[in-house]
Amino acid sequence: MNQYMVVVGVAVGAIAVMAVVFGMDVMRMSVSVQDYDIFVDPIIDKQNLFVTGRITVQNTGHLPLTGLRVNFGDGDVLALGTLDPGEKIILSPPPDNSMSFVQVSGDNGIFVSKAYRELPKMVGMMGS
């Protein structure tokens, strides 16, 4: 019986350690750690007949982001203004845009430049 209690104690201890480690990791993703931070994710979806794009912009900081501007390339610029903490918007590039890159800039040193990424195609899905 004593050996059984030791094995159960070690198992419970291991589970507790894993819960703390994974909990801290999830907490870090959901709690902002910087005053001014932004997440930008440009995605391009190439179908057989057409190409669509979307850009996700999210304020992942503690404070509002002000003076935000999105440069879609090809001279297409959109003034977003202010984005509150946690606020997320999804944008589409203008028609006839080459969709090669997106730049998001704003006050307080915010600048992100990213190329569009293409999602992997799955068998049986539209456009594959």
N, C-alpha and C positions, 0 to 999 in steps of 0.2 A: 504494500500500500504506500510506503514511503517513496519508492521509486516512481510510482504513478503520480504522486503529488509533485515531484520534481519535474517530470516531463510536462505536466499540465502547467506548472508555473513558468517554465521556459517558453512554452508555446504562447501563453498569455502575454508574457513579456515581449516576445518577438512581434506579436500582433500590435501591442501598444506602441512599440518603437516604429513600426511601419505606419501606423495611423498618424503619429506625430510627423514623420518625414513627409508623407503624402499630403497631410493637412497643411503643412507649412508651404509646400509647393503650390497647392491650389490657392492658398491665401495670397501668395505672392502674385499670382496671375489676376486675382480679382480685386486686390487693393493696390491703388496707384502708389508709386514710391517717389515720383518726381512731381514738382509743381507744374511744369509745362512739358507735356509729352503727347505724341500723336501716333496713331496707327494708320497706315495707308496700304491698301491692297488692291492694285489694278489687275483685273482679270479680263482676258480676251477669249471669246468663244467662237471658233471658226466652224460654221455649219457648211453644208454643201452649197447652199444658195446665198447665204449672207453671213456677215461677221458682226457680232455684237460685243460690246465692252461694258464693263461696269467698274466703278471705283468706290471702294468702301473707305470712308474717312471717319475716324473715331478719336475723340479726345480721351486719352488714357491718363491724364494728369489730374492733380488736385484742383487746379485753378482754370478759369475759362480761357480759351485761346481766342485772341482777338486779331483782327486784320488778316484773316485767312484768305488766301488766293490759290486757286487751282489752275495750273498751266497744263493744258492737254497737249501741247505741241501744235505745230502748224499755225501759230498765232492765235489760238483759241484759249482765252483766259476767262475764268469765272471768279468773281469776288463773292466769298462765302460770308464774310463778316465775322461773327462770334460763334463759337461752339462751346457749350457748357460742359463741365466734367461728366464723362460717361455718355454724352450724346454721340450718336452715330448717324451718318447720312450716307446714302448710296446715290452716286451720280452716274450719268451716262455721258460719254463724250459726244461732242456735236457730230452731226452727219458729215460724211466725207472727211473725217479726221483719220490720219494714218495710224493712229493708236500704237505708237512706238514707245512712248514714255509718258509719265505724269510727274509733275513737280508741285508740291504743296508747300507754301511758305506762309509765314505769319510773324507777328510780333514776338518778342522774347526769344529770338534765335531759333524759331521753328523753320526747318527746311528739310524736306524729304524728296528725293528723286528716285523713282523706281520705274523699271521697264515692266510692261505688261507680262503676266505669266499666263500660260495656257493650261487649263485643267486637263487631266488625262481623260481620254475617251474610253468608255466602257462598251463592251459588245452589247448590241441591242438598243443602245441609247441613241437619241436623235443626233445626227451629225457624225456618228462613228463610222 
